[in-house]
Amino acid sequence: MNTQTYKAILYCQGDGAWVAEISAIADCDALMSTRGEVLAELSKVFEMIAQEYREKGLPLPTDATE
């Protein structure tokens, strides 16, 4: 699986920082100064979490985001 299997939520905070999260996966979020940076960081965070799930022999949660 990859981040394209999940819906990402992106928004810009009042201070101009960008937030991205995959709500289906606990702690899969990022905060960066640009939209491009936050998407790249979210991908890295997703890969780290996916690796942890693989090492534990667990499937990643299903995305039910609407």
CHARMM internal coordinates of N, CA and C (Angstrom, degrees):
IC EDIT
DIST 1 N 1 CA 1.4506
DIST 1 CA 1 C 1.5185
ANGL 1 N 1 CA 1 C 109.90
DIST 1 C 2 N 1.3186
ANGL 1 CA 1 C 2 N 114.36
DIHE 1 N 1 CA 1 C 2 N 156.77
DIST 2 N 2 CA 1.4548
ANGL 1 C 2 N 2 CA 119.60
DIHE 1 CA 1 C 2 N 2 CA 175.91
DIST 2 CA 2 C 1.5200
ANGL 2 N 2 CA 2 C 109.10
DIHE 1 C 2 N 2 CA 2 C -140.12
DIST 2 C 3 N 1.3186
ANGL 2 CA 2 C 3 N 116.53
DIHE 2 N 2 CA 2 C 3 N 179.23
DIST 3 N 3 CA 1.4576
ANGL 2 C 3 N 3 CA 119.94
DIHE 2 CA 2 C 3 N 3 CA -176.83
DIST 3 CA 3 C 1.5194
ANGL 3 N 3 CA 3 C 112.22
DIHE 2 C 3 N 3 CA 3 C -62.34
DIST 3 C 4 N 1.3164
ANGL 3 CA 3 C 4 N 118.94
DIHE 3 N 3 CA 3 C 4 N -21.87
DIST 4 N 4 CA 1.4592
ANGL 3 C 4 N 4 CA 120.65
DIHE 3 CA 3 C 4 N 4 CA -179.10
DIST 4 CA 4 C 1.5258
ANGL 4 N 4 CA 4 C 111.74
DIHE 3 C 4 N 4 CA 4 C -74.13
DIST 4 C 5 N 1.3240
ANGL 4 CA 4 C 5 N 117.65
DIHE 4 N 4 CA 4 C 5 N -12.18
DIST 5 N 5 CA 1.4490
ANGL 4 C 5 N 5 CA 122.53
DIHE 4 CA 4 C 5 N 5 CA 175.73
DIST 5 CA 5 C 1.5269
ANGL 5 N 5 CA 5 C 110.24
DIHE 4 C 5 N 5 CA 5 C -76.95
DIST 5 C 6 N 1.3190
ANGL 5 CA 5 C 6 N 116.51
DIHE 5 N 5 CA 5 C 6 N -17.28
DIST 6 N 6 CA 1.4625
ANGL 5 C 6 N 6 CA 123.05
DIHE 5 CA 5 C 6 N 6 CA -175.52
DIST 6 CA 6 C 1.5190
ANGL 6 N 6 CA 6 C 111.43
DIHE 5 C 6 N 6 CA 6 C -116.81
DIST 6 C 7 N 1.3282
ANGL 6 CA 6 C 7 N 115.48
DIHE 6 N 6 CA 6 C 7 N 154.53
DIST 7 N 7 CA 1.4581
ANGL 6 C 7 N 7 CA 121.14
DIHE 6 CA 6 C 7 N 7 CA 174.10
DIST 7 CA 7 C 1.5247
ANGL 7 N 7 CA 7 C 108.05
DIHE 6 C 7 N 7 CA 7 C -87.21
DIST 7 C 8 N 1.3088
ANGL 7 CA 7 C 8 N 115.62
DIHE 7 N 7 CA 7 C 8 N 128.62
DIST 8 N 8 CA 1.4640
ANGL 7 C 8 N 8 CA 120.81
DIHE 7 CA 7 C 8 N 8 CA 176.63
DIST 8 CA 8 C 1.5178
ANGL 8 N 8 CA 8 C 108.72
DIHE 7 C 8 N 8 CA 8 C -102.00
DIST 8 C 9 N 1.3042
ANGL 8 CA 8 C 9 N 115.54
DIHE 8 N 8 CA 8 C 9 N 141.22
DIST 9 N 9 CA 1.4632
ANGL 8 C 9 N 9 CA 122.29
DIHE 8 CA 8 C 9 N 9 CA 175.83
DIST 9 CA 9 C 1.5191
ANGL 9 N 9 CA 9 C 106.83
DIHE 8 C 9 N 9 CA 9 C -104.86
DIST 9 C 10 N 1.3334
ANGL 9 CA 9 C 10 N 116.20
DIHE 9 N 9 CA 9 C 10 N 125.24
DIST 10 N 10 CA 1.4638
ANGL 9 C 10 N 10 CA 121.80
DIHE 9 CA 9 C 10 N 10 CA 179.69
DIST 10 CA 10 C 1.5187
ANGL 10 N 10 CA 10 C 109.14
DIHE 9 C 10 N 10 CA 10 C -122.16
DIST 10 C 11 N 1.3218
ANGL 10 CA 10 C 11 N 115.38
DIHE 10 N 10 CA 10 C 11 N 140.83
DIST 11 N 11 CA 1.4583
ANGL 10 C 11 N 11 CA 119.04
DIHE 10 CA 10 C 11 N 11 CA 172.08
DIST 11 CA 11 C 1.5198
ANGL 11 N 11 CA 11 C 109.70
DIHE 10 C 11 N 11 CA 11 C -156.84
DIST 11 C 12 N 1.3100
ANGL 11 CA 11 C 12 N 113.77
DIHE 11 N 11 CA 11 C 12 N 156.74
DIST 12 N 12 CA 1.4579
ANGL 11 C 12 N 12 CA 121.36
DIHE 11 CA 11 C 12 N 12 CA 179.56
DIST 12 CA 12 C 1.5242
ANGL 12 N 12 CA 12 C 107.54
DIHE 11 C 12 N 12 CA 12 C -103.54
DIST 12 C 13 N 1.3246
ANGL 12 CA 12 C 13 N 116.06
DIHE 12 N 12 CA 12 C 13 N 127.42
DIST 13 N 13 CA 1.4600
ANGL 12 C 13 N 13 CA 121.34
DIHE 12 CA 12 C 13 N 13 CA 178.70
DIST 13 CA 13 C 1.5258
ANGL 13 N 13 CA 13 C 110.44
DIHE 12 C 13 N 13 CA 13 C -77.42
DIST 13 C 14 N 1.3075
ANGL 13 CA 13 C 14 N 116.13
DIHE 13 N 13 CA 13 C 14 N 167.43
DIST 14 N 14 CA 1.4505
ANGL 13 C 14 N 14 CA 121.91
DIHE 13 CA 13 C 14 N 14 CA 179.99
DIST 14 CA 14 C 1.5179
ANGL 14 N 14 CA 14 C 113.90
DIHE 13 C 14 N 14 CA 14 C -58.91
DIST 14 C 15 N 1.3299
ANGL 14 CA 14 C 15 N 117.16
DIHE 14 N 14 CA 14 C 15 N -27.28
DIST 15 N 15 CA 1.4718
ANGL 14 C 15 N 15 CA 121.00
DIHE 14 CA 14 C 15 N 15 CA 179.86
DIST 15 CA 15 C 1.5200
ANGL 15 N 15 CA 15 C 112.39
DIHE 14 C 15 N 15 CA 15 C -86.50
DIST 15 C 16 N 1.3482
ANGL 15 CA 15 C 16 N 117.19
DIHE 15 N 15 CA 15 C 16 N 1.92
DIST 16 N 16 CA 1.4606
ANGL 15 C 16 N 16 CA 121.37
DIHE 15 CA 15 C 16 N 16 CA 178.32
DIST 16 CA 16 C 1.5128
ANGL 16 N 16 CA 16 C 114.53
DIHE 15 C 16 N 16 CA 16 C 93.59
DIST 16 C 17 N 1.3229
ANGL 16 CA 16 C 17 N 118.01
DIHE 16 N 16 CA 16 C 17 N -7.93
DIST 17 N 17 CA 1.4670
ANGL 16 C 17 N 17 CA 121.01
DIHE 16 CA 16 C 17 N 17 CA 178.06
DIST 17 CA 17 C 1.5286
ANGL 17 N 17 CA 17 C 109.78
DIHE 16 C 17 N 17 CA 17 C -75.40
DIST 17 C 18 N 1.3236
ANGL 17 CA 17 C 18 N 116.12
DIHE 17 N 17 CA 17 C 18 N 147.04
DIST 18 N 18 CA 1.4595
ANGL 17 C 18 N 18 CA 122.18
DIHE 17 CA 17 C 18 N 18 CA 179.43
DIST 18 CA 18 C 1.5176
ANGL 18 N 18 CA 18 C 110.48
DIHE 17 C 18 N 18 CA 18 C -101.00
DIST 18 C 19 N 1.3255
ANGL 18 CA 18 C 19 N 115.41
DIHE 18 N 18 CA 18 C 19 N 140.16
DIST 19 N 19 CA 1.4563
ANGL 18 C 19 N 19 CA 123.38
DIHE 18 CA 18 C 19 N 19 CA 177.04
DIST 19 CA 19 C 1.5230
ANGL 19 N 19 CA 19 C 107.18
DIHE 18 C 19 N 19 CA 19 C -119.16
DIST 19 C 20 N 1.3285
ANGL 19 CA 19 C 20 N 116.21
DIHE 19 N 19 CA 19 C 20 N 138.37
DIST 20 N 20 CA 1.4623
ANGL 19 C 20 N 20 CA 121.84
DIHE 19 CA 19 C 20 N 20 CA 173.76
DIST 20 CA 20 C 1.5185
ANGL 20 N 20 CA 20 C 107.51
DIHE 19 C 20 N 20 CA 20 C -135.65
DIST 20 C 21 N 1.3104
ANGL 20 CA 20 C 21 N 115.84
DIHE 20 N 20 CA 20 C 21 N 139.95
DIST 21 N 21 CA 1.4576
ANGL 20 C 21 N 21 CA 119.04
DIHE 20 CA 20 C 21 N 21 CA 179.15
DIST 21 CA 21 C 1.5147
ANGL 21 N 21 CA 21 C 110.94
DIHE 20 C 21 N 21 CA 21 C -149.05
DIST 21 C 22 N 1.3086
ANGL 21 CA 21 C 22 N 114.35
DIHE 21 N 21 CA 21 C 22 N 151.05
DIST 22 N 22 CA 1.4572
ANGL 21 C 22 N 22 CA 122.02
DIHE 21 CA 21 C 22 N 22 CA 170.55
DIST 22 CA 22 C 1.5172
ANGL 22 N 22 CA 22 C 104.31
DIHE 21 C 22 N 22 CA 22 C -110.58
DIST 22 C 23 N 1.3223
ANGL 22 CA 22 C 23 N 116.09
DIHE 22 N 22 CA 22 C 23 N 100.21
DIST 23 N 23 CA 1.4621
ANGL 22 C 23 N 23 CA 120.51
DIHE 22 CA 22 C 23 N 23 CA -171.37
DIST 23 CA 23 C 1.5232
ANGL 23 N 23 CA 23 C 113.41
DIHE 22 C 23 N 23 CA 23 C -66.15
DIST 23 C 24 N 1.3122
ANGL 23 CA 23 C 24 N 117.96
DIHE 23 N 23 CA 23 C 24 N -20.79
DIST 24 N 24 CA 1.4649
ANGL 23 C 24 N 24 CA 121.20
DIHE 23 CA 23 C 24 N 24 CA -179.93
DIST 24 CA 24 C 1.5254
ANGL 24 N 24 CA 24 C 112.46
DIHE 23 C 24 N 24 CA 24 C -70.72
DIST 24 C 25 N 1.3269
ANGL 24 CA 24 C 25 N 116.86
DIHE 24 N 24 CA 24 C 25 N -17.88
DIST 25 N 25 CA 1.4650
ANGL 24 C 25 N 25 CA 121.18
DIHE 24 CA 24 C 25 N 25 CA -176.21
DIST 25 CA 25 C 1.5250
ANGL 25 N 25 CA 25 C 108.64
DIHE 24 C 25 N 25 CA 25 C -121.54
DIST 25 C 26 N 1.3174
ANGL 25 CA 25 C 26 N 116.41
DIHE 25 N 25 CA 25 C 26 N 118.46
DIST 26 N 26 CA 1.4580
ANGL 25 C 26 N 26 CA 121.21
DIHE 25 CA 25 C 26 N 26 CA -179.04
DIST 26 CA 26 C 1.5277
ANGL 26 N 26 CA 26 C 111.17
DIHE 25 C 26 N 26 CA 26 C -56.20
DIST 26 C 27 N 1.3174
ANGL 26 CA 26 C 27 N 115.69
DIHE 26 N 26 CA 26 C 27 N 135.69
DIST 27 N 27 CA 1.4630
ANGL 26 C 27 N 27 CA 123.54
DIHE 26 CA 26 C 27 N 27 CA 176.70
DIST 27 CA 27 C 1.5275
ANGL 27 N 27 CA 27 C 114.54
DIHE 26 C 27 N 27 CA 27 C 65.83
DIST 27 C 28 N 1.3185
ANGL 27 CA 27 C 28 N 117.83
DIHE 27 N 27 CA 27 C 28 N 15.53
DIST 28 N 28 CA 1.4630
ANGL 27 C 28 N 28 CA 120.23
DIHE 27 CA 27 C 28 N 28 CA 177.49
DIST 28 CA 28 C 1.5251
ANGL 28 N 28 CA 28 C 108.01
DIHE 27 C 28 N 28 CA 28 C -94.29
DIST 28 C 29 N 1.3373
ANGL 28 CA 28 C 29 N 114.07
DIHE 28 N 28 CA 28 C 29 N 83.51
DIST 29 N 29 CA 1.4560
ANGL 28 C 29 N 29 CA 119.71
DIHE 28 CA 28 C 29 N 29 CA -178.31
DIST 29 CA 29 C 1.5201
ANGL 29 N 29 CA 29 C 110.13
DIHE 28 C 29 N 29 CA 29 C -149.49
DIST 29 C 30 N 1.3240
ANGL 29 CA 29 C 30 N 115.02
DIHE 29 N 29 CA 29 C 30 N 165.78
DIST 30 N 30 CA 1.4579
ANGL 29 C 30 N 30 CA 120.67
DIHE 29 CA 29 C 30 N 30 CA -179.15
DIST 30 CA 30 C 1.5254
ANGL 30 N 30 CA 30 C 109.33
DIHE 29 C 30 N 30 CA 30 C -150.33
DIST 30 C 31 N 1.3181
ANGL 30 CA 30 C 31 N 115.46
DIHE 30 N 30 CA 30 C 31 N 154.67
DIST 31 N 31 CA 1.4584
ANGL 30 C 31 N 31 CA 123.54
DIHE 30 CA 30 C 31 N 31 CA 177.37
DIST 31 CA 31 C 1.5193
ANGL 31 N 31 CA 31 C 107.20
DIHE 30 C 31 N 31 CA 31 C -136.20
DIST 31 C 32 N 1.3272
ANGL 31 CA 31 C 32 N 116.55
DIHE 31 N 31 CA 31 C 32 N 120.20
DIST 32 N 32 CA 1.4692
ANGL 31 C 32 N 32 CA 121.37
DIHE 31 CA 31 C 32 N 32 CA -179.02
DIST 32 CA 32 C 1.5234
ANGL 32 N 32 CA 32 C 109.09
DIHE 31 C 32 N 32 CA 32 C -144.32
DIST 32 C 33 N 1.3166
ANGL 32 CA 32 C 33 N 116.36
DIHE 32 N 32 CA 32 C 33 N 173.76
DIST 33 N 33 CA 1.4704
ANGL 32 C 33 N 33 CA 119.96
DIHE 32 CA 32 C 33 N 33 CA -174.85
DIST 33 CA 33 C 1.5333
ANGL 33 N 33 CA 33 C 114.45
DIHE 32 C 33 N 33 CA 33 C -84.25
DIST 33 C 34 N 1.3356
ANGL 33 CA 33 C 34 N 118.54
DIHE 33 N 33 CA 33 C 34 N -18.20
DIST 34 N 34 CA 1.4627
ANGL 33 C 34 N 34 CA 120.09
DIHE 33 CA 33 C 34 N 34 CA 178.06
DIST 34 CA 34 C 1.5216
ANGL 34 N 34 CA 34 C 110.31
DIHE 33 C 34 N 34 CA 34 C -131.94
DIST 34 C 35 N 1.3337
ANGL 34 CA 34 C 35 N 114.53
DIHE 34 N 34 CA 34 C 35 N 160.67
DIST 35 N 35 CA 1.4681
ANGL 34 C 35 N 35 CA 120.45
DIHE 34 CA 34 C 35 N 35 CA 179.42
DIST 35 CA 35 C 1.5396
ANGL 35 N 35 CA 35 C 110.56
DIHE 34 C 35 N 35 CA 35 C -60.52
DIST 35 C 36 N 1.3104
ANGL 35 CA 35 C 36 N 116.68
DIHE 35 N 35 CA 35 C 36 N -45.17
DIST 36 N 36 CA 1.4617
ANGL 35 C 36 N 36 CA 120.52
DIHE 35 CA 35 C 36 N 36 CA -179.70
DIST 36 CA 36 C 1.5166
ANGL 36 N 36 CA 36 C 112.33
DIHE 35 C 36 N 36 CA 36 C -62.46
DIST 36 C 37 N 1.3235
ANGL 36 CA 36 C 37 N 116.19
DIHE 36 N 36 CA 36 C 37 N -42.46
DIST 37 N 37 CA 1.4675
ANGL 36 C 37 N 37 CA 120.46
DIHE 36 CA 36 C 37 N 37 CA 179.95
DIST 37 CA 37 C 1.5213
ANGL 37 N 37 CA 37 C 111.33
DIHE 36 C 37 N 37 CA 37 C -65.09
DIST 37 C 38 N 1.3375
ANGL 37 CA 37 C 38 N 116.67
DIHE 37 N 37 CA 37 C 38 N -41.02
DIST 38 N 38 CA 1.4588
ANGL 37 C 38 N 38 CA 118.72
DIHE 37 CA 37 C 38 N 38 CA -177.60
DIST 38 CA 38 C 1.5226
ANGL 38 N 38 CA 38 C 111.33
DIHE 37 C 38 N 38 CA 38 C -68.41
DIST 38 C 39 N 1.3276
ANGL 38 CA 38 C 39 N 117.89
DIHE 38 N 38 CA 38 C 39 N -36.47
DIST 39 N 39 CA 1.4672
ANGL 38 C 39 N 39 CA 119.89
DIHE 38 CA 38 C 39 N 39 CA 177.03
DIST 39 CA 39 C 1.5251
ANGL 39 N 39 CA 39 C 111.50
DIHE 38 C 39 N 39 CA 39 C -66.59
DIST 39 C 40 N 1.3301
ANGL 39 CA 39 C 40 N 117.02
DIHE 39 N 39 CA 39 C 40 N -40.14
DIST 40 N 40 CA 1.4684
ANGL 39 C 40 N 40 CA 120.76
DIHE 39 CA 39 C 40 N 40 CA 177.62
DIST 40 CA 40 C 1.5263
ANGL 40 N 40 CA 40 C 110.58
DIHE 39 C 40 N 40 CA 40 C -64.54
DIST 40 C 41 N 1.3309
ANGL 40 CA 40 C 41 N 116.48
DIHE 40 N 40 CA 40 C 41 N -42.25
DIST 41 N 41 CA 1.4660
ANGL 40 C 41 N 41 CA 120.21
DIHE 40 CA 40 C 41 N 41 CA 179.75
DIST 41 CA 41 C 1.5203
ANGL 41 N 41 CA 41 C 111.20
DIHE 40 C 41 N 41 CA 41 C -67.28
DIST 41 C 42 N 1.3323
ANGL 41 CA 41 C 42 N 117.15
DIHE 41 N 41 CA 41 C 42 N -39.47
DIST 42 N 42 CA 1.4614
ANGL 41 C 42 N 42 CA 120.30
DIHE 41 CA 41 C 42 N 42 CA 177.83
DIST 42 CA 42 C 1.5226
ANGL 42 N 42 CA 42 C 110.63
DIHE 41 C 42 N 42 CA 42 C -60.48
DIST 42 C 43 N 1.3060
ANGL 42 CA 42 C 43 N 117.18
DIHE 42 N 42 CA 42 C 43 N -39.16
DIST 43 N 43 CA 1.4614
ANGL 42 C 43 N 43 CA 121.07
DIHE 42 CA 42 C 43 N 43 CA 177.62
DIST 43 CA 43 C 1.5255
ANGL 43 N 43 CA 43 C 110.96
DIHE 42 C 43 N 43 CA 43 C -61.90
DIST 43 C 44 N 1.3263
ANGL 43 CA 43 C 44 N 117.17
DIHE 43 N 43 CA 43 C 44 N -42.07
DIST 44 N 44 CA 1.4761
ANGL 43 C 44 N 44 CA 121.51
DIHE 43 CA 43 C 44 N 44 CA 178.26
DIST 44 CA 44 C 1.5276
ANGL 44 N 44 CA 44 C 110.82
DIHE 43 C 44 N 44 CA 44 C -64.45
DIST 44 C 45 N 1.3362
ANGL 44 CA 44 C 45 N 116.19
DIHE 44 N 44 CA 44 C 45 N -44.59
DIST 45 N 45 CA 1.4675
ANGL 44 C 45 N 45 CA 120.46
DIHE 44 CA 44 C 45 N 45 CA 179.58
DIST 45 CA 45 C 1.5251
ANGL 45 N 45 CA 45 C 109.70
DIHE 44 C 45 N 45 CA 45 C -62.15
DIST 45 C 46 N 1.3328
ANGL 45 CA 45 C 46 N 116.49
DIHE 45 N 45 CA 45 C 46 N -44.14
DIST 46 N 46 CA 1.4629
ANGL 45 C 46 N 46 CA 120.65
DIHE 45 CA 45 C 46 N 46 CA 178.24
DIST 46 CA 46 C 1.5280
ANGL 46 N 46 CA 46 C 110.72
DIHE 45 C 46 N 46 CA 46 C -57.55
DIST 46 C 47 N 1.3170
ANGL 46 CA 46 C 47 N 117.56
DIHE 46 N 46 CA 46 C 47 N -45.25
DIST 47 N 47 CA 1.4674
ANGL 46 C 47 N 47 CA 120.66
DIHE 46 CA 46 C 47 N 47 CA -178.94
DIST 47 CA 47 C 1.5211
ANGL 47 N 47 CA 47 C 111.83
DIHE 46 C 47 N 47 CA 47 C -63.43
DIST 47 C 48 N 1.3301
ANGL 47 CA 47 C 48 N 117.47
DIHE 47 N 47 CA 47 C 48 N -39.07
DIST 48 N 48 CA 1.4698
ANGL 47 C 48 N 48 CA 120.35
DIHE 47 CA 47 C 48 N 48 CA 177.87
DIST 48 CA 48 C 1.5252
ANGL 48 N 48 CA 48 C 110.84
DIHE 47 C 48 N 48 CA 48 C -64.11
DIST 48 C 49 N 1.3273
ANGL 48 CA 48 C 49 N 115.88
DIHE 48 N 48 CA 48 C 49 N -43.69
DIST 49 N 49 CA 1.4637
ANGL 48 C 49 N 49 CA 119.68
DIHE 48 CA 48 C 49 N 49 CA 179.72
DIST 49 CA 49 C 1.5307
ANGL 49 N 49 CA 49 C 110.22
DIHE 48 C 49 N 49 CA 49 C -67.45
DIST 49 C 50 N 1.3231
ANGL 49 CA 49 C 50 N 117.69
DIHE 49 N 49 CA 49 C 50 N -42.89
DIST 50 N 50 CA 1.4686
ANGL 49 C 50 N 50 CA 121.11
DIHE 49 CA 49 C 50 N 50 CA 178.58
DIST 50 CA 50 C 1.5244
ANGL 50 N 50 CA 50 C 110.95
DIHE 49 C 50 N 50 CA 50 C -59.69
DIST 50 C 51 N 1.3300
ANGL 50 CA 50 C 51 N 117.19
DIHE 50 N 50 CA 50 C 51 N -39.16
DIST 51 N 51 CA 1.4621
ANGL 50 C 51 N 51 CA 121.62
DIHE 50 CA 50 C 51 N 51 CA 177.67
DIST 51 CA 51 C 1.5312
ANGL 51 N 51 CA 51 C 110.68
DIHE 50 C 51 N 51 CA 51 C -62.83
DIST 51 C 52 N 1.3135
ANGL 51 CA 51 C 52 N 116.91
DIHE 51 N 51 CA 51 C 52 N -42.07
DIST 52 N 52 CA 1.4723
ANGL 51 C 52 N 52 CA 120.56
DIHE 51 CA 51 C 52 N 52 CA 177.88
DIST 52 CA 52 C 1.5251
ANGL 52 N 52 CA 52 C 110.66
DIHE 51 C 52 N 52 CA 52 C -61.32
DIST 52 C 53 N 1.3266
ANGL 52 CA 52 C 53 N 116.60
DIHE 52 N 52 CA 52 C 53 N -43.50
DIST 53 N 53 CA 1.4641
ANGL 52 C 53 N 53 CA 120.06
DIHE 52 CA 52 C 53 N 53 CA 177.84
DIST 53 CA 53 C 1.5278
ANGL 53 N 53 CA 53 C 110.62
DIHE 52 C 53 N 53 CA 53 C -61.78
DIST 53 C 54 N 1.3418
ANGL 53 CA 53 C 54 N 116.77
DIHE 53 N 53 CA 53 C 54 N -43.64
DIST 54 N 54 CA 1.4769
ANGL 53 C 54 N 54 CA 120.27
DIHE 53 CA 53 C 54 N 54 CA 179.38
DIST 54 CA 54 C 1.5256
ANGL 54 N 54 CA 54 C 110.83
DIHE 53 C 54 N 54 CA 54 C -61.18
DIST 54 C 55 N 1.3269
ANGL 54 CA 54 C 55 N 116.71
DIHE 54 N 54 CA 54 C 55 N -44.52
DIST 55 N 55 CA 1.4666
ANGL 54 C 55 N 55 CA 120.64
DIHE 54 CA 54 C 55 N 55 CA -179.43
DIST 55 CA 55 C 1.5240
ANGL 55 N 55 CA 55 C 111.84
DIHE 54 C 55 N 55 CA 55 C -61.96
DIST 55 C 56 N 1.3149
ANGL 55 CA 55 C 56 N 117.27
DIHE 55 N 55 CA 55 C 56 N -31.28
DIST 56 N 56 CA 1.4607
ANGL 55 C 56 N 56 CA 121.73
DIHE 55 CA 55 C 56 N 56 CA 179.25
DIST 56 CA 56 C 1.5239
ANGL 56 N 56 CA 56 C 112.28
DIHE 55 C 56 N 56 CA 56 C -89.34
DIST 56 C 57 N 1.3347
ANGL 56 CA 56 C 57 N 116.86
DIHE 56 N 56 CA 56 C 57 N -3.78
DIST 57 N 57 CA 1.4570
ANGL 56 C 57 N 57 CA 121.26
DIHE 56 CA 56 C 57 N 57 CA -179.93
DIST 57 CA 57 C 1.5236
ANGL 57 N 57 CA 57 C 113.21
DIHE 56 C 57 N 57 CA 57 C 71.37
DIST 57 C 58 N 1.3308
ANGL 57 CA 57 C 58 N 116.19
DIHE 57 N 57 CA 57 C 58 N 27.11
DIST 58 N 58 CA 1.4551
ANGL 57 C 58 N 58 CA 121.17
DIHE 57 CA 57 C 58 N 58 CA -178.42
DIST 58 CA 58 C 1.5258
ANGL 58 N 58 CA 58 C 111.13
DIHE 57 C 58 N 58 CA 58 C -107.32
DIST 58 C 59 N 1.3272
ANGL 58 CA 58 C 59 N 116.98
DIHE 58 N 58 CA 58 C 59 N 146.83
DIST 59 N 59 CA 1.4663
ANGL 58 C 59 N 59 CA 119.46
DIHE 58 CA 58 C 59 N 59 CA 174.43
DIST 59 CA 59 C 1.5319
ANGL 59 N 59 CA 59 C 109.69
DIHE 58 C 59 N 59 CA 59 C -79.57
DIST 59 C 60 N 1.3039
ANGL 59 CA 59 C 60 N 116.36
DIHE 59 N 59 CA 59 C 60 N 149.81
DIST 60 N 60 CA 1.4622
ANGL 59 C 60 N 60 CA 120.37
DIHE 59 CA 59 C 60 N 60 CA 174.39
DIST 60 CA 60 C 1.5254
ANGL 60 N 60 CA 60 C 108.57
DIHE 59 C 60 N 60 CA 60 C -68.97
DIST 60 C 61 N 1.3350
ANGL 60 CA 60 C 61 N 117.45
DIHE 60 N 60 CA 60 C 61 N 149.25
DIST 61 N 61 CA 1.4637
ANGL 60 C 61 N 61 CA 119.67
DIHE 60 CA 60 C 61 N 61 CA 178.22
DIST 61 CA 61 C 1.5360
ANGL 61 N 61 CA 61 C 111.28
DIHE 60 C 61 N 61 CA 61 C -60.66
DIST 61 C 62 N 1.3092
ANGL 61 CA 61 C 62 N 115.30
DIHE 61 N 61 CA 61 C 62 N 152.15
DIST 62 N 62 CA 1.4655
ANGL 61 C 62 N 62 CA 122.01
DIHE 61 CA 61 C 62 N 62 CA 175.50
DIST 62 CA 62 C 1.5120
ANGL 62 N 62 CA 62 C 109.04
DIHE 61 C 62 N 62 CA 62 C -79.50
DIST 62 C 63 N 1.3146
ANGL 62 CA 62 C 63 N 116.67
DIHE 62 N 62 CA 62 C 63 N 141.03
DIST 63 N 63 CA 1.4665
ANGL 62 C 63 N 63 CA 120.69
DIHE 62 CA 62 C 63 N 63 CA 178.96
DIST 63 CA 63 C 1.5195
ANGL 63 N 63 CA 63 C 109.87
DIHE 62 C 63 N 63 CA 63 C -85.60
DIST 63 C 64 N 1.3213
ANGL 63 CA 63 C 64 N 116.33
DIHE 63 N 63 CA 63 C 64 N 118.76
DIST 64 N 64 CA 1.4561
ANGL 63 C 64 N 64 CA 121.66
DIHE 63 CA 63 C 64 N 64 CA 177.65
DIST 64 CA 64 C 1.5316
ANGL 64 N 64 CA 64 C 110.40
DIHE 63 C 64 N 64 CA 64 C -113.88
DIST 64 C 65 N 1.3291
ANGL 64 CA 64 C 65 N 116.23
DIHE 64 N 64 CA 64 C 65 N 19.40
DIST 65 N 65 CA 1.4596
ANGL 64 C 65 N 65 CA 121.30
DIHE 64 CA 64 C 65 N 65 CA -179.48
DIST 65 CA 65 C 1.5279
ANGL 65 N 65 CA 65 C 109.51
DIHE 64 C 65 N 65 CA 65 C -66.43
DIST 65 C 66 N 1.3097
ANGL 65 CA 65 C 66 N 116.23
DIHE 65 N 65 CA 65 C 66 N 133.64
DIST 66 N 66 CA 1.4684
ANGL 65 C 66 N 66 CA 121.15
DIHE 65 CA 65 C 66 N 66 CA 178.44
DIST 66 CA 66 C 1.5050
ANGL 66 N 66 CA 66 C 109.96
DIHE 65 C 66 N 66 CA 66 C -112.52
END
COOR INIT
IC SEED 1 N 1 CA 1 C
IC BUILD
